[in-house]
Amino acid sequence: MAKIQWVDGPWKLIELPSATKSPNDHPAYYIANEMAFAHNCMLRGLNAIYLQAPHIPPADVPDFLFFIKSWGEWIAHHHHMEETMMFPGFESIEGVAKGSLQGNVDQHHAFSGGLEAITAYATKTPAVEYSGIRVKGLCDAFGDALSEHLADEISTLLAMDTVPHNTSAASQLLAKYRESEAHARKQDKTVVPPMILGLCDKTFNGGNDWPKLPFGAAAIVHYVFGRKHAGSWRFLPCDTWRTPRTLMFLGEGNDSTG
């Protein structure tokens, strides 16, 4: 019997670098592993949108459009932060070749127009004019380029192991990442934390605890931050505790494998 379609496709998730390299062996490995987790959240969001788009009942369209808008704005913010803060910070460190991250920035341009288009659609389209086929088409227009970029960037980050381990430069590398991470946490708490936790999967690659949270933090996200837009988080593939669940809107008889 075929399994219910889940969000491990149609755009393929990224295997964690920790499958072959310990994040404790070098800051570059840690950074790449953390980024792979984040990138998989982005891919699960894309897949969740794509798979559910044709099956959204009219009454649920406003919530779904807000989910798409929130996802698109989060990814745009992430890549802007990389271009203006994270990547220049990495390249300022001795041992990271100048321009070595530029290829990743160039890849941003390959999908940024499509990402802007789907975000604009979600922001401006009246619920009565919603088209699931249109949403799928918008995803198709940039999904491959986004997926390719998200996978390729992990290899670029791993290559920063040219920075000698256990040196001040290695410490700076990790500090630059932490600085960017702190900047990312300044986004709207009623939107980004509940969305990201619902795009995480604690069972992925044999089990994981990403992102690490203080005790009780997930409950705060769920019961406090997540309440404002709770209707939109119904489309997420996991609950706030990062446990996978069946997608709510797949239509009748959707049993294709994921």
C-alpha positions in Angstrom: 0.0 0.0 0.0 1.4 3.4 -1.0 2.1 5.8 1.8 0.4 9.1 2.2 2.3 11.9 0.4 4.4 13.8 2.9 6.9 16.7 2.5 10.0 14.8 1.7 9.1 15.5 -2.0 8.8 16.5 -4.7 11.8 18.6 -3.9 14.3 16.4 -2.2 15.5 17.0 1.3 19.2 17.4 2.1 21.2 14.8 3.9 22.8 16.2 7.0 26.6 16.6 6.8 26.8 15.0 10.3 26.2 11.7 8.5 29.9 11.8 7.5 31.5 14.7 9.4 31.1 15.4 13.1 30.0 19.0 13.8 32.4 19.0 16.7 35.4 18.5 14.5 35.4 21.9 12.9 33.2 25.1 13.0 32.6 24.8 9.3 31.1 21.4 9.8 28.9 22.7 12.6 27.7 25.7 10.5 27.0 23.5 7.4 25.0 21.1 9.5 23.0 23.8 11.2 22.3 25.3 7.8 21.2 22.0 6.3 18.6 21.8 9.0 17.3 25.3 8.1 17.4 24.6 4.4 15.3 21.4 4.9 12.7 23.5 6.7 12.6 25.7 3.6 12.1 22.7 1.4 9.4 21.2 3.6 7.6 24.5 3.3 7.9 24.5 -0.4 6.6 20.9 -0.6 3.8 21.6 1.8 2.6 24.5 -0.3 2.9 22.6 -3.6 1.1 19.5 -2.4 -1.8 21.2 -0.7 -2.3 24.2 -3.0 -4.9 22.5 -5.3 -7.0 21.2 -2.4 -7.6 24.3 -0.2 -11.3 24.9 0.6 -12.5 28.4 -0.1 -12.9 29.2 3.6 -9.3 28.2 4.3 -7.7 30.2 1.5 -6.9 33.3 3.6 -4.9 31.3 6.1 -3.1 29.4 3.4 -2.1 32.6 1.6 -0.7 33.9 4.9 1.3 30.8 5.2 2.8 31.2 1.7 3.5 34.9 2.4 5.2 34.1 5.7 7.3 31.3 4.2 8.4 33.5 1.2 9.3 36.5 3.4 11.3 34.3 5.8 13.4 32.8 2.9 13.9 36.3 1.4 15.0 37.6 4.8 17.4 34.7 5.2 19.1 35.2 1.9 19.3 39.0 2.4 21.0 38.3 5.7 23.5 35.9 4.1 24.4 38.5 1.4 24.8 41.5 3.6 26.0 39.9 6.9 26.9 36.2 7.1 28.9 35.7 3.9 30.9 38.9 4.1 31.6 38.1 7.7 32.9 34.6 6.7 35.1 36.0 3.9 36.7 38.5 6.3 38.2 35.6 8.2 41.7 34.5 7.4 41.6 31.1 5.7 38.3 31.7 3.9 39.1 32.6 0.3 37.7 36.0 -0.8 34.9 35.5 -3.2 34.5 31.8 -2.3 30.8 32.4 -1.3 29.9 34.6 -4.3 28.6 31.6 -6.3 25.9 31.1 -3.7 24.9 34.8 -4.0 24.7 34.4 -7.7 22.4 31.4 -7.2 20.1 33.6 -5.2 19.4 35.6 -8.3 18.2 32.5 -10.1 15.2 32.0 -7.8 14.7 35.4 -6.2 12.3 36.6 -8.9 10.1 33.5 -8.5 10.1 33.8 -4.8 9.1 37.4 -5.1 6.3 36.4 -7.4 4.7 33.8 -5.2 5.1 36.1 -2.2 3.3 38.9 -4.1 0.6 36.5 -5.2 0.0 35.4 -1.6 0.0 39.1 -0.4 -2.2 40.6 -3.1 -4.6 37.9 -4.3 -8.2 38.2 -3.0 -9.4 34.8 -1.6 -12.1 34.6 -4.2 -9.5 34.7 -7.0 -7.3 32.0 -5.5 -6.0 29.3 -7.8 -4.2 26.3 -6.5 -3.0 25.5 -10.1 -1.5 29.0 -10.2 0.3 28.4 -6.9 1.7 25.2 -8.2 2.9 26.9 -11.3 4.6 29.6 -9.4 6.4 26.9 -7.3 7.5 25.1 -10.4 9.0 28.3 -11.8 11.6 28.6 -9.1 11.5 25.4 -7.1 14.4 23.6 -8.9 16.7 26.6 -8.7 15.9 27.1 -5.0 16.4 23.4 -4.2 19.7 23.3 -6.1 21.0 26.3 -4.3 20.0 25.0 -0.8 22.0 21.8 -1.5 25.0 23.5 -3.1 25.5 26.0 -0.3 26.1 23.2 2.2 29.2 22.1 0.2 30.5 25.7 0.1 30.1 26.0 3.9 31.9 22.7 4.5 34.8 23.9 2.3 35.5 26.6 5.0 37.4 23.9 6.8 40.4 25.6 5.2 40.4 27.7 8.4 42.7 25.9 10.8 40.8 24.3 13.6 41.4 25.4 17.3 42.7 28.8 16.2 41.3 32.4 16.7 40.2 32.3 13.1 38.1 29.3 13.7 36.6 31.0 16.7 35.8 34.0 14.6 34.1 31.8 12.1 31.7 30.5 14.7 31.2 33.9 16.1 30.2 35.3 12.8 27.6 32.5 12.5 26.3 33.2 16.0 26.0 36.9 15.1 23.9 36.1 12.1 21.8 33.6 14.0 21.0 36.2 16.6 20.0 38.7 13.9 17.6 36.0 12.4 15.9 35.7 15.8 14.7 39.3 15.7 11.9 38.4 13.2 8.3 38.5 14.2 7.8 36.0 17.0 4.2 35.4 16.2 5.2 34.2 12.7 8.7 32.8 12.3 9.1 30.6 15.4 5.8 28.7 15.1 6.3 28.3 11.4 9.9 27.1 11.6 9.1 24.6 14.4 6.3 23.2 12.3 8.7 22.8 9.4 11.2 20.8 11.6 11.2 17.0 11.8 12.7 15.6 15.0 12.8 12.1 13.4 14.8 13.2 10.3 18.1 11.3 9.7 17.5 9.0 12.6 16.4 11.6 15.1 17.6 15.1 16.1 17.1 17.9 18.5 17.2 20.9 16.1 16.9 23.7 16.9 18.0 23.3 20.5 15.5 25.2 22.7 15.4 26.1 26.4 13.0 23.9 28.5 9.4 25.0 27.9 10.2 27.2 24.9 8.2 25.1 22.5 5.1 25.4 24.7 5.5 29.2 24.8 5.8 29.3 21.0 2.7 27.1 20.7 0.4 28.6 23.3 1.6 32.3 23.2 3.3 33.2 19.9 1.5 30.7 17.7 -2.0 31.7 18.7 -2.3 34.9 16.5 -2.0 33.0 13.2 -2.9 29.5 14.4 -5.1 29.0 11.4 -2.1 29.2 9.1 -0.1 26.7 11.0 -2.6 24.0 10.1 -0.8 23.6 6.8 2.6 22.8 8.4 3.8 19.2 8.2 4.8 18.9 11.9 3.4 20.2 15.1 5.2 22.7 17.3 7.0 19.8 19.0 8.5 18.9 15.6 6.5 15.6 15.3 5.5 14.7 11.7 1.8 14.6 11.0 -0.3 13.9 7.9 -0.8 17.0 5.7 -4.3 18.3 6.3 -5.3 19.3 2.8 -4.4 16.6 0.2 -7.7 16.0 -1.5 -9.5 12.7 -1.9 -7.5 9.6 -2.6 -4.0 11.2 -2.6 -1.9 8.2 -1.8 1.2 8.9 -4.0 4.5 8.2 -2.4 6.6 11.0 -1.0 
